[in-house]
Amino acid sequence: MSLSFLACYGAGFLSSLFVQTGTGSWYDGLAKPSLTPDKLMIVLIWLVLYGLMAIALWRVWERDPQVEEMRGWVPLFFAHLLLNAAWAGFFFGFHAIFIALIDAIVLAFACIIIAFGAWEIDKRAGYLLVPYVLWILFTTYINLQLWLLN
């Protein structure tokens, strides 16, 4: 279980290395859509989501490794974590809003795929990923709006 938490929160930590949102930062100067959550809310949501993701990963990983569906799911999950972390690099690190949007769209599809895949292997794991999928869809919408406004 600890490896699952390390992987998920590790992706979050890697993402956080790119994030600068204080007063006077590049992000602070962007025109933002009205639905943009405040910074503290975003941090709290991600803390919860990474925990849910870690539990879902652990539940699937603990299944019999001979389960055919699982053999592709765990590597896909880890690959999706790279997309997750890359978004912050594109958006906050390179200030490439459009490339971050492309990453977010691919990430949204990957999240949907891993949620359905998890559900087929362990229904509880699939349910645990639903808030994450919804958040990624919402943040993709916010990313689109940021690109259009800026």
Secondary structure as UniProt FT lines:
FT   HELIX           2..16
FT   TURN            17..18
FT   TURN            23..24
FT   HELIX           27..29
FT   TURN            34..35
FT   HELIX           39..61
FT   TURN            65..66
FT   HELIX           68..88
FT   HELIX           89..93
FT   HELIX           97..121
FT   HELIX           123..149
//
